[in-house]
């Protein structure tokens, strides 16, 4: 079943939307503070799919020193974005989603630096996941993350190239193969079975 994601903060090019009814000027000025949202009354309950969704046509975004909680899918979901830099703490509520960061849809020139406070159920970072926005490979992605518990940050690499992993990041080989197979299955279904 397909459904629209419910995200806490969505950045779509120049437009920012928040699920809490703030006006645009407030949102732009307080974006860093906004991402430190406490997640509602029960931090174990997921109210959002992602806490920070960044999508096309976002280009040239810089977020420095943010703290992003994890939703039921992830903390940060980037889809078909260009030239983005984020430095911060991800998964700050210590409640894991499926992954902590997902970069997909032909995103390019993305740098993520900082630390993760929890580990994803599938893996910690996904690069090159399926997107209906672009079938291009994600390229020139740099992930430099440390984990607060000292364990490796597991990175699944699917439809992607020119990936740089630093800090505690390690490529997860079998999950990466599974991600590539899933991407090609969705590509085949999208182009040949849905028409």
Secondary structure as UniProt FT lines:
FT   STRAND          7..12
FT   TURN            13..14
FT   STRAND          15..18
FT   TURN            19..20
FT   HELIX           24..29
FT   HELIX           31..34
FT   TURN            35..36
FT   TURN            43..44
FT   STRAND          50..55
FT   TURN            56..57
FT   STRAND          62..68
FT   STRAND          74..79
FT   STRAND          82..90
FT   TURN            92..93
FT   STRAND          101..104
FT   STRAND          108..116
FT   STRAND          125..129
FT   STRAND          138..147
FT   TURN            148..149
FT   STRAND          153..157
FT   STRAND          160..167
FT   STRAND          169..171
FT   HELIX           173..188
FT   HELIX           189..193
//
